[in-house]
């Protein structure tokens, strides 16, 4: 039989305090509740085996202006849905 005792555990973790667009460099502070005002999108891309970027993971943040500029270079528009 195990006996248990409650102990207080303190934890240190990284909390984002700001966000910067990887493309244009625009920065914003992130509020204490984590809200970023919807101005930025975060991406995580993982490349599979056989890609020239074999098994790499790219993570970046981009502001809405740069995202729209990027999407406007597409030959075919993305599907857009309202939520």
SEGULUM-866491 format. One record per residue: x, y, z of N, C-alpha, C in turn; chain; residue in three letters; residue number from 1. Coordinates in steps of 0.05 Angstrom, whole numbers. Layout:
<setors>
<setor><n_c1>X</n_c1><n_c2>Y</n_c2><n_c3>Z</n_c3><ca_c1>X</ca_c1><ca_c2>Y</ca_c2><ca_c3>Z</ca_c3><c_c1>X</c_c1><c_c2>Y</c_c2><c_c3>Z</c_c3><unit>A</unit><code>Ala</code><pos>NUM</pos></setor>
...
</setors>
This chain:
<setors>
<setor><n_c1>17</n_c1><n_c2>-23</n_c2><n_c3>0</n_c3><ca_c1>0</ca_c1><ca_c2>0</ca_c2><ca_c3>0</ca_c3><c_c1>18</c_c1><c_c2>25</c_c2><c_c3>0</c_c3><unit>A</unit><code>Unk</code><pos>1</pos></setor>
<setor><n_c1>10</n_c1><n_c2>44</n_c2><n_c3>-16</n_c3><ca_c1>25</ca_c1><ca_c2>69</ca_c2><ca_c3>-17</ca_c3><c_c1>12</c_c1><c_c2>90</c_c2><c_c3>0</c_c3><unit>A</unit><code>Unk</code><pos>2</pos></setor>
<setor><n_c1>28</n_c1><n_c2>105</n_c2><n_c3>13</n_c3><ca_c1>18</ca_c1><ca_c2>128</ca_c2><ca_c3>29</ca_c3><c_c1>25</c_c1><c_c2>153</c_c2><c_c3>14</c_c3><unit>A</unit><code>Unk</code><pos>3</pos></setor>
<setor><n_c1>6</n_c1><n_c2>172</n_c2><n_c3>15</n_c3><ca_c1>10</ca_c1><ca_c2>197</ca_c2><ca_c3>0</ca_c3><c_c1>9</c_c1><c_c2>221</c_c2><c_c3>18</c_c3><unit>A</unit><code>Unk</code><pos>4</pos></setor>
<setor><n_c1>24</n_c1><n_c2>241</n_c2><n_c3>10</n_c3><ca_c1>25</ca_c1><ca_c2>266</ca_c2><ca_c3>25</ca_c3><c_c1>23</c_c1><c_c2>288</c_c2><c_c3>4</c_c3><unit>A</unit><code>Unk</code><pos>5</pos></setor>
<setor><n_c1>7</n_c1><n_c2>308</n_c2><n_c3>9</n_c3><ca_c1>5</ca_c1><ca_c2>331</ca_c2><ca_c3>-9</ca_c3><c_c1>29</c_c1><c_c2>349</c_c2><c_c3>-6</c_c3><unit>A</unit><code>Unk</code><pos>6</pos></setor>
<setor><n_c1>41</n_c1><n_c2>356</n_c2><n_c3>-28</n_c3><ca_c1>64</ca_c1><ca_c2>375</ca_c2><ca_c3>-27</ca_c3><c_c1>58</c_c1><c_c2>397</c_c2><c_c3>-48</c_c3><unit>A</unit><code>Unk</code><pos>7</pos></setor>
<setor><n_c1>69</n_c1><n_c2>420</n_c2><n_c3>-43</n_c3><ca_c1>66</ca_c1><ca_c2>442</ca_c2><ca_c3>-62</ca_c3><c_c1>89</c_c1><c_c2>441</c_c2><c_c3>-82</c_c3><unit>A</unit><code>Unk</code><pos>8</pos></setor>
<setor><n_c1>82</n_c1><n_c2>441</n_c2><n_c3>-108</n_c3><ca_c1>102</ca_c1><ca_c2>440</ca_c2><ca_c3>-129</ca_c3><c_c1>101</c_c1><c_c2>466</c_c2><c_c3>-145</c_c3><unit>A</unit><code>Unk</code><pos>9</pos></setor>
<setor><n_c1>124</n_c1><n_c2>478</n_c2><n_c3>-147</n_c3><ca_c1>125</ca_c1><ca_c2>502</ca_c2><ca_c3>-164</ca_c3><c_c1>137</c_c1><c_c2>495</c_c2><c_c3>-190</c_c3><unit>A</unit><code>Unk</code><pos>10</pos></setor>
<setor><n_c1>126</n_c1><n_c2>507</n_c2><n_c3>-211</n_c3><ca_c1>134</ca_c1><ca_c2>500</ca_c2><ca_c3>-238</ca_c3><c_c1>143</c_c1><c_c2>525</c_c2><c_c3>-253</c_c3><unit>A</unit><code>Unk</code><pos>11</pos></setor>
<setor><n_c1>164</n_c1><n_c2>522</n_c2><n_c3>-268</n_c3><ca_c1>173</ca_c1><ca_c2>544</ca_c2><ca_c3>-286</ca_c3><c_c1>167</c_c1><c_c2>535</c_c2><c_c3>-314</c_c3><unit>A</unit><code>Unk</code><pos>12</pos></setor>
<setor><n_c1>154</n_c1><n_c2>554</n_c2><n_c3>-329</n_c3><ca_c1>149</ca_c1><ca_c2>548</ca_c2><ca_c3>-357</ca_c3><c_c1>151</c_c1><c_c2>573</c_c2><c_c3>-373</c_c3><unit>A</unit><code>Unk</code><pos>13</pos></setor>
<setor><n_c1>156</n_c1><n_c2>570</n_c2><n_c3>-399</n_c3><ca_c1>158</ca_c1><ca_c2>593</ca_c2><ca_c3>-417</ca_c3><c_c1>130</c_c1><c_c2>602</c_c2><c_c3>-425</c_c3><unit>A</unit><code>Unk</code><pos>14</pos></setor>
<setor><n_c1>126</n_c1><n_c2>628</n_c2><n_c3>-423</n_c3><ca_c1>101</ca_c1><ca_c2>640</ca_c2><ca_c3>-431</ca_c3><c_c1>107</c_c1><c_c2>662</c_c2><c_c3>-451</c_c3><unit>A</unit><code>Unk</code><pos>15</pos></setor>
<setor><n_c1>94</n_c1><n_c2>662</n_c2><n_c3>-474</n_c3><ca_c1>98</ca_c1><ca_c2>682</ca_c2><ca_c3>-494</ca_c3><c_c1>89</c_c1><c_c2>709</c_c2><c_c3>-485</c_c3><unit>A</unit><code>Unk</code><pos>16</pos></setor>
<setor><n_c1>106</n_c1><n_c2>729</n_c2><n_c3>-488</n_c3><ca_c1>98</ca_c1><ca_c2>756</ca_c2><ca_c3>-480</ca_c3><c_c1>97</c_c1><c_c2>775</c_c2><c_c3>-505</c_c3><unit>A</unit><code>Unk</code><pos>17</pos></setor>
<setor><n_c1>106</n_c1><n_c2>765</n_c2><n_c3>-527</n_c3><ca_c1>105</ca_c1><ca_c2>781</ca_c2><ca_c3>-552</ca_c3><c_c1>106</c_c1><c_c2>763</c_c2><c_c3>-576</c_c3><unit>A</unit><code>Unk</code><pos>18</pos></setor>
<setor><n_c1>98</n_c1><n_c2>774</n_c2><n_c3>-599</n_c3><ca_c1>98</ca_c1><ca_c2>759</ca_c2><ca_c3>-623</ca_c3><c_c1>108</c_c1><c_c2>777</c_c2><c_c3>-646</c_c3><unit>A</unit><code>Unk</code><pos>19</pos></setor>
<setor><n_c1>124</n_c1><n_c2>766</n_c2><n_c3>-664</n_c3><ca_c1>136</ca_c1><ca_c2>781</ca_c2><ca_c3>-686</ca_c3><c_c1>131</c_c1><c_c2>766</c_c2><c_c3>-712</c_c3><unit>A</unit><code>Unk</code><pos>20</pos></setor>
<setor><n_c1>123</n_c1><n_c2>780</n_c2><n_c3>-733</n_c3><ca_c1>120</ca_c1><ca_c2>768</ca_c2><ca_c3>-759</ca_c3><c_c1>147</c_c1><c_c2>760</c_c2><c_c3>-770</c_c3><unit>A</unit><code>Unk</code><pos>21</pos></setor>
<setor><n_c1>150</n_c1><n_c2>735</n_c2><n_c3>-778</n_c3><ca_c1>176</ca_c1><ca_c2>726</ca_c2><ca_c3>-789</ca_c3><c_c1>182</c_c1><c_c2>739</c_c2><c_c3>-816</c_c3><unit>A</unit><code>Unk</code><pos>22</pos></setor>
<setor><n_c1>162</n_c1><n_c2>749</n_c2><n_c3>-830</n_c3><ca_c1>166</ca_c1><ca_c2>761</ca_c2><ca_c3>-856</ca_c3><c_c1>173</c_c1><c_c2>791</c_c2><c_c3>-855</c_c3><unit>A</unit><code>Unk</code><pos>23</pos></setor>
<setor><n_c1>156</n_c1><n_c2>807</n_c2><n_c3>-842</n_c3><ca_c1>160</ca_c1><ca_c2>836</ca_c2><ca_c3>-842</ca_c3><c_c1>172</c_c1><c_c2>847</c_c2><c_c3>-817</c_c3><unit>A</unit><code>Unk</code><pos>24</pos></setor>
<setor><n_c1>171</n_c1><n_c2>832</n_c2><n_c3>-795</n_c3><ca_c1>182</ca_c1><ca_c2>841</ca_c2><ca_c3>-770</ca_c3><c_c1>163</c_c1><c_c2>856</c_c2><c_c3>-752</c_c3><unit>A</unit><code>Unk</code><pos>25</pos></setor>
<setor><n_c1>138</n_c1><n_c2>860</n_c2><n_c3>-760</n_c3><ca_c1>119</ca_c1><ca_c2>873</ca_c2><ca_c3>-743</ca_c3><c_c1>116</c_c1><c_c2>858</c_c2><c_c3>-717</c_c3><unit>A</unit><code>Unk</code><pos>26</pos></setor>
<setor><n_c1>116</n_c1><n_c2>873</n_c2><n_c3>-694</n_c3><ca_c1>114</ca_c1><ca_c2>860</ca_c2><ca_c3>-668</ca_c3><c_c1>91</c_c1><c_c2>871</c_c2><c_c3>-652</c_c3><unit>A</unit><code>Unk</code><pos>27</pos></setor>
<setor><n_c1>81</n_c1><n_c2>854</n_c2><n_c3>-635</n_c3><ca_c1>59</ca_c1><ca_c2>861</ca_c2><ca_c3>-616</ca_c3><c_c1>65</c_c1><c_c2>847</c_c2><c_c3>-590</c_c3><unit>A</unit><code>Unk</code><pos>28</pos></setor>
<setor><n_c1>57</n_c1><n_c2>860</n_c2><n_c3>-568</n_c3><ca_c1>58</ca_c1><ca_c2>847</ca_c2><ca_c3>-542</ca_c3><c_c1>33</c_c1><c_c2>830</c_c2><c_c3>-539</c_c3><unit>A</unit><code>Unk</code><pos>29</pos></setor>
<setor><n_c1>36</n_c1><n_c2>808</n_c2><n_c3>-525</n_c3><ca_c1>14</ca_c1><ca_c2>790</ca_c2><ca_c3>-519</ca_c3><c_c1>4</c_c1><c_c2>796</c_c2><c_c3>-491</c_c3><unit>A</unit><code>Unk</code><pos>30</pos></setor>
<setor><n_c1>-22</n_c1><n_c2>799</n_c2><n_c3>-488</n_c3><ca_c1>-34</ca_c1><ca_c2>805</ca_c2><ca_c3>-462</ca_c3><c_c1>-31</c_c1><c_c2>782</c_c2><c_c3>-443</c_c3><unit>A</unit><code>Unk</code><pos>31</pos></setor>
<setor><n_c1>-35</n_c1><n_c2>787</n_c2><n_c3>-418</n_c3><ca_c1>-32</ca_c1><ca_c2>766</ca_c2><ca_c3>-398</ca_c3><c_c1>-49</c_c1><c_c2>741</c_c2><c_c3>-403</c_c3><unit>A</unit><code>Unk</code><pos>32</pos></setor>
<setor><n_c1>-72</n_c1><n_c2>745</n_c2><n_c3>-415</n_c3><ca_c1>-90</ca_c1><ca_c2>722</ca_c2><ca_c3>-420</ca_c3><c_c1>-83</c_c1><c_c2>708</c_c2><c_c3>-446</c_c3><unit>A</unit><code>Unk</code><pos>33</pos></setor>
<setor><n_c1>-61</n_c1><n_c2>717</n_c2><n_c3>-459</n_c3><ca_c1>-52</ca_c1><ca_c2>703</ca_c2><ca_c3>-483</ca_c3><c_c1>-65</c_c1><c_c2>712</c_c2><c_c3>-509</c_c3><unit>A</unit><code>Unk</code><pos>34</pos></setor>
<setor><n_c1>-83</n_c1><n_c2>732</n_c2><n_c3>-508</n_c3><ca_c1>-98</ca_c1><ca_c2>741</ca_c2><ca_c3>-531</ca_c3><c_c1>-79</c_c1><c_c2>757</c_c2><c_c3>-549</c_c3><unit>A</unit><code>Unk</code><pos>35</pos></setor>
<setor><n_c1>-78</n_c1><n_c2>751</n_c2><n_c3>-575</n_c3><ca_c1>-61</ca_c1><ca_c2>764</ca_c2><ca_c3>-594</ca_c3><c_c1>-76</c_c1><c_c2>782</c_c2><c_c3>-613</c_c3><unit>A</unit><code>Unk</code><pos>36</pos></setor>
<setor><n_c1>-102</n_c1><n_c2>786</n_c2><n_c3>-608</n_c3><ca_c1>-119</ca_c1><ca_c2>803</ca_c2><ca_c3>-624</ca_c3><c_c1>-122</c_c1><c_c2>793</c_c2><c_c3>-652</c_c3><unit>A</unit><code>Unk</code><pos>37</pos></setor>
<setor><n_c1>-117</n_c1><n_c2>768</n_c2><n_c3>-658</n_c3><ca_c1>-122</ca_c1><ca_c2>756</ca_c2><ca_c3>-684</ca_c3><c_c1>-105</c_c1><c_c2>768</c_c2><c_c3>-706</c_c3><unit>A</unit><code>Unk</code><pos>38</pos></setor>
<setor><n_c1>-85</n_c1><n_c2>783</n_c2><n_c3>-700</n_c3><ca_c1>-68</ca_c1><ca_c2>795</ca_c2><ca_c3>-721</ca_c3><c_c1>-47</c_c1><c_c2>776</c_c2><c_c3>-732</c_c3><unit>A</unit><code>Unk</code><pos>39</pos></setor>
<setor><n_c1>-42</n_c1><n_c2>754</n_c2><n_c3>-719</n_c3><ca_c1>-21</ca_c1><ca_c2>736</ca_c2><ca_c3>-727</ca_c3><c_c1>-31</c_c1><c_c2>708</c_c2><c_c3>-729</c_c3><unit>A</unit><code>Unk</code><pos>40</pos></setor>
<setor><n_c1>-19</n_c1><n_c2>692</n_c2><n_c3>-746</n_c3><ca_c1>-24</ca_c1><ca_c2>664</ca_c2><ca_c3>-749</ca_c3><c_c1>2</c_c1><c_c2>649</c_c2><c_c3>-744</c_c3><unit>A</unit><code>Unk</code><pos>41</pos></setor>
<setor><n_c1>0</n_c1><n_c2>626</n_c2><n_c3>-731</n_c3><ca_c1>24</ca_c1><ca_c2>610</ca_c2><ca_c3>-726</ca_c3><c_c1>22</c_c1><c_c2>585</c_c2><c_c3>-743</c_c3><unit>A</unit><code>Unk</code><pos>42</pos></setor>
<setor><n_c1>45</n_c1><n_c2>578</n_c2><n_c3>-755</n_c3><ca_c1>46</ca_c1><ca_c2>554</ca_c2><ca_c3>-773</ca_c3><c_c1>68</c_c1><c_c2>535</c_c2><c_c3>-763</c_c3><unit>A</unit><code>Unk</code><pos>43</pos></setor>
<setor><n_c1>62</n_c1><n_c2>510</n_c2><n_c3>-767</n_c3><ca_c1>81</ca_c1><ca_c2>489</ca_c2><ca_c3>-762</ca_c3><c_c1>80</c_c1><c_c2>470</c_c2><c_c3>-786</c_c3><unit>A</unit><code>Unk</code><pos>44</pos></setor>
<setor><n_c1>102</n_c1><n_c2>468</n_c2><n_c3>-801</n_c3><ca_c1>102</ca_c1><ca_c2>451</ca_c2><ca_c3>-825</ca_c3><c_c1>122</c_c1><c_c2>428</c_c2><c_c3>-820</c_c3><unit>A</unit><code>Unk</code><pos>45</pos></setor>
<setor><n_c1>114</n_c1><n_c2>404</n_c2><n_c3>-825</n_c3><ca_c1>132</ca_c1><ca_c2>382</ca_c2><ca_c3>-822</ca_c3><c_c1>136</c_c1><c_c2>368</c_c2><c_c3>-849</c_c3><unit>A</unit><code>Unk</code><pos>46</pos></setor>
<setor><n_c1>161</n_c1><n_c2>365</n_c2><n_c3>-857</n_c3><ca_c1>168</ca_c1><ca_c2>354</ca_c2><ca_c3>-882</ca_c3><c_c1>174</c_c1><c_c2>324</c_c2><c_c3>-879</c_c3><unit>A</unit><code>Unk</code><pos>47</pos></setor>
<setor><n_c1>162</n_c1><n_c2>308</n_c2><n_c3>-896</n_c3><ca_c1>165</ca_c1><ca_c2>279</ca_c2><ca_c3>-894</ca_c3><c_c1>191</c_c1><c_c2>269</c_c2><c_c3>-906</c_c3><unit>A</unit><code>Unk</code><pos>48</pos></setor>
<setor><n_c1>194</n_c1><n_c2>243</n_c2><n_c3>-902</n_c3><ca_c1>217</ca_c1><ca_c2>229</ca_c2><ca_c3>-912</ca_c3><c_c1>218</c_c1><c_c2>231</c_c2><c_c3>-942</c_c3><unit>A</unit><code>Unk</code><pos>49</pos></setor>
<setor><n_c1>241</n_c1><n_c2>237</n_c2><n_c3>-953</n_c3><ca_c1>244</ca_c1><ca_c2>240</ca_c2><ca_c3>-982</ca_c3><c_c1>243</c_c1><c_c2>268</c_c2><c_c3>-992</c_c3><unit>A</unit><code>Unk</code><pos>50</pos></setor>
<setor><n_c1>233</n_c1><n_c2>287</n_c2><n_c3>-976</n_c3><ca_c1>232</ca_c1><ca_c2>315</ca_c2><ca_c3>-983</ca_c3><c_c1>261</c_c1><c_c2>326</c_c2><c_c3>-983</c_c3><unit>A</unit><code>Unk</code><pos>51</pos></setor>
<setor><n_c1>265</n_c1><n_c2>348</n_c2><n_c3>-997</n_c3><ca_c1>292</ca_c1><ca_c2>360</ca_c2><ca_c3>-995</ca_c3><c_c1>297</c_c1><c_c2>371</c_c2><c_c3>-967</c_c3><unit>A</unit><code>Unk</code><pos>52</pos></setor>
<setor><n_c1>276</n_c1><n_c2>375</n_c2><n_c3>-952</n_c3><ca_c1>278</ca_c1><ca_c2>384</ca_c2><ca_c3>-924</ca_c3><c_c1>272</c_c1><c_c2>360</c_c2><c_c3>-906</c_c3><unit>A</unit><code>Unk</code><pos>53</pos></setor>
<setor><n_c1>281</n_c1><n_c2>337</n_c2><n_c3>-913</n_c3><ca_c1>276</ca_c1><ca_c2>312</ca_c2><ca_c3>-900</ca_c3><c_c1>273</c_c1><c_c2>313</c_c2><c_c3>-870</c_c3><unit>A</unit><code>Unk</code><pos>54</pos></setor>
<setor><n_c1>248</n_c1><n_c2>308</n_c2><n_c3>-861</n_c3><ca_c1>241</ca_c1><ca_c2>306</ca_c2><ca_c3>-833</ca_c3><c_c1>246</c_c1><c_c2>331</c_c2><c_c3>-816</c_c3><unit>A</unit><code>Unk</code><pos>55</pos></setor>
<setor><n_c1>248</n_c1><n_c2>355</n_c2><n_c3>-829</n_c3><ca_c1>251</ca_c1><ca_c2>380</ca_c2><ca_c3>-815</ca_c3><c_c1>223</c_c1><c_c2>390</c_c2><c_c3>-807</c_c3><unit>A</unit><code>Unk</code><pos>56</pos></setor>
<setor><n_c1>222</n_c1><n_c2>405</n_c2><n_c3>-786</n_c3><ca_c1>197</ca_c1><ca_c2>419</ca_c2><ca_c3>-778</ca_c3><c_c1>203</c_c1><c_c2>449</c_c2><c_c3>-777</c_c3><unit>A</unit><code>Unk</code><pos>57</pos></setor>
<setor><n_c1>187</n_c1><n_c2>464</n_c2><n_c3>-792</n_c3><ca_c1>190</ca_c1><ca_c2>493</ca_c2><ca_c3>-792</ca_c3><c_c1>167</c_c1><c_c2>505</c_c2><c_c3>-776</c_c3><unit>A</unit><code>Unk</code><pos>58</pos></setor>
<setor><n_c1>173</n_c1><n_c2>523</n_c2><n_c3>-758</n_c3><ca_c1>152</ca_c1><ca_c2>538</ca_c2><ca_c3>-743</ca_c3><c_c1>157</c_c1><c_c2>568</c_c2><c_c3>-747</c_c3><unit>A</unit><code>Unk</code><pos>59</pos></setor>
<setor><n_c1>135</n_c1><n_c2>582</n_c2><n_c3>-753</n_c3><ca_c1>137</ca_c1><ca_c2>611</ca_c2><ca_c3>-756</ca_c3><c_c1>110</c_c1><c_c2>624</c_c2><c_c3>-752</c_c3><unit>A</unit><code>Unk</code><pos>60</pos></setor>
<setor><n_c1>112</n_c1><n_c2>650</n_c2><n_c3>-746</n_c3><ca_c1>88</ca_c1><ca_c2>667</ca_c2><ca_c3>-742</ca_c3><c_c1>88</c_c1><c_c2>688</c_c2><c_c3>-764</c_c3><unit>A</unit><code>Unk</code><pos>61</pos></setor>
<setor><n_c1>64</n_c1><n_c2>694</n_c2><n_c3>-774</n_c3><ca_c1>62</ca_c1><ca_c2>714</ca_c2><ca_c3>-795</ca_c3><c_c1>37</c_c1><c_c2>731</c_c2><c_c3>-790</c_c3><unit>A</unit><code>Unk</code><pos>62</pos></setor>
<setor><n_c1>40</n_c1><n_c2>757</n_c2><n_c3>-796</n_c3><ca_c1>17</ca_c1><ca_c2>775</ca_c2><ca_c3>-792</ca_c3><c_c1>-3</c_c1><c_c2>772</c_c2><c_c3>-814</c_c3><unit>A</unit><code>Unk</code><pos>63</pos></setor>
<setor><n_c1>-27</n_c1><n_c2>781</n_c2><n_c3>-810</n_c3><ca_c1>-48</ca_c1><ca_c2>777</ca_c2><ca_c3>-830</ca_c3><c_c1>-41</c_c1><c_c2>791</c_c2><c_c3>-856</c_c3><unit>A</unit><code>Unk</code><pos>64</pos></setor>
<setor><n_c1>-29</n_c1><n_c2>815</n_c2><n_c3>-855</n_c3><ca_c1>-22</ca_c1><ca_c2>829</ca_c2><ca_c3>-880</ca_c3><c_c1>-3</c_c1><c_c2>812</c_c2><c_c3>-897</c_c3><unit>A</unit><code>Unk</code><pos>65</pos></setor>
<setor><n_c1>18</n_c1><n_c2>801</n_c2><n_c3>-885</n_c3><ca_c1>37</ca_c1><ca_c2>785</ca_c2><ca_c3>-900</ca_c3><c_c1>25</c_c1><c_c2>759</c_c2><c_c3>-909</c_c3><unit>A</unit><code>Unk</code><pos>66</pos></setor>
<setor><n_c1>6</n_c1><n_c2>748</n_c2><n_c3>-893</n_c3><ca_c1>-7</ca_c1><ca_c2>723</ca_c2><ca_c3>-901</ca_c3><c_c1>-24</c_c1><c_c2>728</c_c2><c_c3>-926</c_c3><unit>A</unit><code>Unk</code><pos>67</pos></setor>
<setor><n_c1>-39</n_c1><n_c2>750</n_c2><n_c3>-926</n_c3><ca_c1>-56</ca_c1><ca_c2>756</ca_c2><ca_c3>-949</ca_c3><c_c1>-38</c_c1><c_c2>761</c_c2><c_c3>-974</c_c3><unit>A</unit><code>Unk</code><pos>68</pos></setor>
<setor><n_c1>-16</n_c1><n_c2>776</n_c2><n_c3>-970</n_c3><ca_c1>3</ca_c1><ca_c2>780</ca_c2><ca_c3>-992</ca_c3><c_c1>13</c_c1><c_c2>754</c_c2><c_c3>-1003</c_c3><unit>A</unit><code>Unk</code><pos>69</pos></setor>
<setor><n_c1>20</n_c1><n_c2>735</n_c2><n_c3>-986</n_c3><ca_c1>29</ca_c1><ca_c2>709</ca_c2><ca_c3>-994</ca_c3><c_c1>8</c_c1><c_c2>693</c_c2><c_c3>-1009</c_c3><unit>A</unit><code>Unk</code><pos>70</pos></setor>
<setor><n_c1>-16</n_c1><n_c2>692</n_c2><n_c3>-998</n_c3><ca_c1>-38</ca_c1><ca_c2>677</ca_c2><ca_c3>-1010</ca_c3><c_c1>-45</c_c1><c_c2>689</c_c2><c_c3>-1038</c_c3><unit>A</unit><code>Unk</code><pos>71</pos></setor>
<setor><n_c1>-42</n_c1><n_c2>715</n_c2><n_c3>-1041</n_c3><ca_c1>-48</ca_c1><ca_c2>728</ca_c2><ca_c3>-1067</ca_c3><c_c1>-29</c_c1><c_c2>719</c_c2><c_c3>-1089</c_c3><unit>A</unit><code>Unk</code><pos>72</pos></setor>
<setor><n_c1>-7</n_c1><n_c2>706</n_c2><n_c3>-1081</n_c3><ca_c1>12</ca_c1><ca_c2>696</ca_c2><ca_c3>-1102</ca_c3><c_c1>4</c_c1><c_c2>668</c_c2><c_c3>-1112</c_c3><unit>A</unit><code>Unk</code><pos>73</pos></setor>
<setor><n_c1>-16</n_c1><n_c2>656</n_c2><n_c3>-1099</n_c3><ca_c1>-25</ca_c1><ca_c2>629</ca_c2><ca_c3>-1107</ca_c3><c_c1>-38</c_c1><c_c2>629</c_c2><c_c3>-1135</c_c3><unit>A</unit><code>Unk</code><pos>74</pos></setor>
<setor><n_c1>-34</n_c1><n_c2>609</n_c2><n_c3>-1150</n_c3><ca_c1>-48</ca_c1><ca_c2>606</ca_c2><ca_c3>-1176</ca_c3><c_c1>-77</c_c1><c_c2>600</c_c2><c_c3>-1171</c_c3><unit>A</unit><code>Unk</code><pos>75</pos></setor>
<setor><n_c1>-83</n_c1><n_c2>584</n_c2><n_c3>-1150</n_c3><ca_c1>-111</ca_c1><ca_c2>577</ca_c2><ca_c3>-1143</ca_c3><c_c1>-116</c_c1><c_c2>588</c_c2><c_c3>-1115</c_c3><unit>A</unit><code>Unk</code><pos>76</pos></setor>
<setor><n_c1>-138</n_c1><n_c2>602</n_c2><n_c3>-1111</n_c3><ca_c1>-145</ca_c1><ca_c2>612</ca_c2><ca_c3>-1085</ca_c3><c_c1>-152</c_c1><c_c2>590</c_c2><c_c3>-1066</c_c3><unit>A</unit><code>Unk</code><pos>77</pos></setor>
<setor><n_c1>-146</n_c1><n_c2>594</n_c2><n_c3>-1040</n_c3><ca_c1>-153</ca_c1><ca_c2>573</ca_c2><ca_c3>-1021</ca_c3><c_c1>-183</c_c1><c_c2>573</c_c2><c_c3>-1017</c_c3><unit>A</unit><code>Unk</code><pos>78</pos></setor>
<setor><n_c1>-193</n_c1><n_c2>550</n_c2><n_c3>-1007</n_c3><ca_c1>-221</ca_c1><ca_c2>549</ca_c2><ca_c3>-999</ca_c3><c_c1>-225</c_c1><c_c2>565</c_c2><c_c3>-973</c_c3><unit>A</unit><code>Unk</code><pos>79</pos></setor>
<setor><n_c1>-245</n_c1><n_c2>582</n_c2><n_c3>-973</n_c3><ca_c1>-250</ca_c1><ca_c2>599</ca_c2><ca_c3>-949</ca_c3><c_c1>-277</c_c1><c_c2>592</c_c2><c_c3>-938</c_c3><unit>A</unit><code>Unk</code><pos>80</pos></setor>
<setor><n_c1>-278</n_c1><n_c2>588</n_c2><n_c3>-912</n_c3><ca_c1>-303</ca_c1><ca_c2>581</ca_c2><ca_c3>-898</ca_c3><c_c1>-308</c_c1><c_c2>600</c_c2><c_c3>-876</c_c3><unit>A</unit><code>Unk</code><pos>81</pos></setor>
<setor><n_c1>-332</n_c1><n_c2>607</n_c2><n_c3>-871</n_c3><ca_c1>-340</ca_c1><ca_c2>624</ca_c2><ca_c3>-848</ca_c3><c_c1>-347</c_c1><c_c2>605</c_c2><c_c3>-825</c_c3><unit>A</unit><code>Unk</code><pos>82</pos></setor>
<setor><n_c1>-338</n_c1><n_c2>613</n_c2><n_c3>-801</n_c3><ca_c1>-345</ca_c1><ca_c2>598</ca_c2><ca_c3>-777</ca_c3><c_c1>-363</c_c1><c_c2>613</c_c2><c_c3>-758</c_c3><unit>A</unit><code>Unk</code><pos>83</pos></setor>
</setors>
